[in-house]
Amino acid sequence: MVHSSRRRNFNKKKGHEPRENKWRDDRDAPGNQGYREVLKENEKYWEYYKQQNVFPLEQFDEFKAALQRDLPVSFRFQGCHKDREQLIHEMENRFFGKIVEAEDTAVCVPKSLPWYKEAYQTPMSRTAVRSHPILAQLHNFLVTEAELGNLSRQEAVSMIPPLLLAPTSEHYVLDLCAAPGSKTTQLLEMIHENDENPKGMVIANDVDMKRCYMLIHHTLKRFRTAACAVTCEDAARFPQIADSDGGLIQFDRVLADVICSGDGTLRKNPEIWKKWTPQDGLGLHRMQIAIARKGAQHLKVGGRMVYSTCSMNPIEDEAVVAQLLRDSKGSLKLVDTSKMLPELKRENGVNQWKVFDRDMKLYNSLEDISEEKMKKVIVPSLFPPTEEEAKEMNLHYS
Ligand SMILES: C[S@@+](CC[C@H](N)C(=O)[O-])C[C@H]1O[C@@H](n2cnc3c(N)ncnc32)[C@H](O)[C@@H]1O
């Protein structure tokens, strides 16, 4: 099992379209102007993350400043490798030289991500990219290619889980919480990479019927494949599936990109600045465990599962993985991914964290619960592992 946490993904629900596949800046739409005026402060949030040690404290100011900046633009070329290379070549030849020649310090040429060469990022925000005259042609090109399905506007960290899963054309892949489907598409590309008719397939599941519709009619319609099936089930109860001979299918790869507080998505979901409390993570913890557990049950012996969230909260990340390992009694082990994507800057996982409630009251153990109603919220699996457990679990793996 691979634990991929601390990704900052962006999934604002909007209309009927999968946001991650859109290029236009919806925040500029009439009626959405309020987004710009959000005060990018939340004292509980800052205090909570100062206490959790998920990154060195001396980086706190940098962390805060990064969350308060606009989200940098990133996009990924889709399709088979030949088409991708041709399109990348075209983009670089047609636009990059002109941008460099303009010598405008406000404009940055998109750069290929060191850990994913088909993906590009520029520190400029979407609004800046859209509005700068030197970038107008590049912007139009990106919009057109996104509409043709050759390019996906996807936040860089959202690209990591499929890369760590690394399915091949032989693999059966279960994507438990798939909509709107940017990772599903990436997984499909990978199983098609060297094989037009792969033996393997992706089952893309989501509990939300409308989001399944988006997945099928917006995301997957641009991807010609016979190797994908969409199901609409509660992932925590995902049923056994039988093949044509009646044998039960176990999956080589499972992605549990679970529902979460999204507290790593502040840059794209500004309403979180106003609303966030530690309760957001507490309330989802049991559901996250249930989904991850079901994913593990569907995994083949020797298979690989990635558990991922858009949160940096150890309650939503390490605590869930710890409970999964505890429950598995040695059948699951955490994989050290430090040798995969070596250019990706990352922090190690943590073995220790603190449990706070909505009002930032600290609970060191279950004995600290004084109110009856909190017994349902503060559950044993929220607490960090004992020293002995920690030695076995390797939650520090990056
Ligand atoms: C973080 S989003 C997934 C993003 C998606 N993997 C992607 O890359 O585009 C979480 C998804 O989980 C779905 N979800 C929430 N609870 C679920 C459940 N019990 N079973 C299956 N899906 C669930 C939501 O509808 C939402 O689409």
The ligand as an SDF file (V2000), in Angstrom:
LIG
                    3D

 27 29  0  0  0  0  0  0  0  0999 V2000
  -11.7640   14.0550   -3.8770 C   0  0  0  0  0  0  0  0  0  0  0  0
  -13.1600   13.7250   -4.8500 S   0  0  0  0  0  0  0  0  0  0  0  0
  -12.4840   12.6050   -5.9860 C   0  0  0  0  0  0  0  0  0  0  0  0
  -11.7080   13.2610   -7.0860 C   0  0  0  0  0  0  0  0  0  0  0  0
  -11.3630   12.3000   -8.2070 C   0  0  0  0  0  0  0  0  0  0  0  0
  -10.6340   11.1530   -7.7400 N   0  0  0  0  0  0  0  0  0  0  0  0
  -10.5710   12.9890   -9.2970 C   0  0  0  0  0  0  0  0  0  0  0  0
   -9.3610   12.8870   -9.3380 O   0  0  0  0  0  0  0  0  0  0  0  0
  -11.1830   13.6420  -10.1400 O   0  0  0  0  0  0  0  0  0  0  0  0
  -14.0700   12.6700   -3.8180 C   0  0  0  0  0  0  0  0  0  0  0  0
  -15.2360   11.9900   -4.4930 C   0  0  0  0  0  0  0  0  0  0  0  0
  -15.7150   11.0230   -3.5570 O   0  0  0  0  0  0  0  0  0  0  0  0
  -17.0810   10.8610   -3.7950 C   0  0  0  0  0  0  0  0  0  0  0  0
  -17.6200   10.1620   -2.6060 N   0  0  0  0  0  0  0  0  0  0  0  0
  -17.9720   10.6700   -1.4080 C   0  0  0  0  0  0  0  0  0  0  0  0
  -18.3840    9.6940   -0.5830 N   0  0  0  0  0  0  0  0  0  0  0  0
  -18.2720    8.5380   -1.2810 C   0  0  0  0  0  0  0  0  0  0  0  0
  -18.5760    7.1850   -0.9900 C   0  0  0  0  0  0  0  0  0  0  0  0
  -19.0550    6.8130    0.1850 N   0  0  0  0  0  0  0  0  0  0  0  0
  -18.3660    6.2620   -1.9480 N   0  0  0  0  0  0  0  0  0  0  0  0
  -17.8760    6.6260   -3.1770 C   0  0  0  0  0  0  0  0  0  0  0  0
  -17.6030    7.8910   -3.4980 N   0  0  0  0  0  0  0  0  0  0  0  0
  -17.7880    8.8400   -2.5680 C   0  0  0  0  0  0  0  0  0  0  0  0
  -17.5860   12.2610   -4.0170 C   0  0  0  0  0  0  0  0  0  0  0  0
  -18.8020   12.2340   -4.7200 O   0  0  0  0  0  0  0  0  0  0  0  0
  -16.4250   12.8670   -4.8220 C   0  0  0  0  0  0  0  0  0  0  0  0
  -16.7100   12.7680   -6.1880 O   0  0  0  0  0  0  0  0  0  0  0  0
  1  2  1  0
  2  3  1  0
  2 10  1  0
  3  4  1  0
  4  5  1  0
  5  6  1  0
  5  7  1  0
  7  8  2  0
  7  9  1  0
 10 11  1  0
 11 12  1  0
 11 26  1  0
 12 13  1  0
 13 14  1  0
 13 24  1  0
 14 15  1  0
 14 23  1  0
 15 16  2  0
 16 17  1  0
 17 18  1  0
 17 23  2  0
 18 19  1  0
 18 20  2  0
 20 21  1  0
 21 22  2  0
 22 23  1  0
 24 25  1  0
 24 26  1  0
 26 27  1  0
M  CHG  2   2   1   9  -1
M  END
$$$$
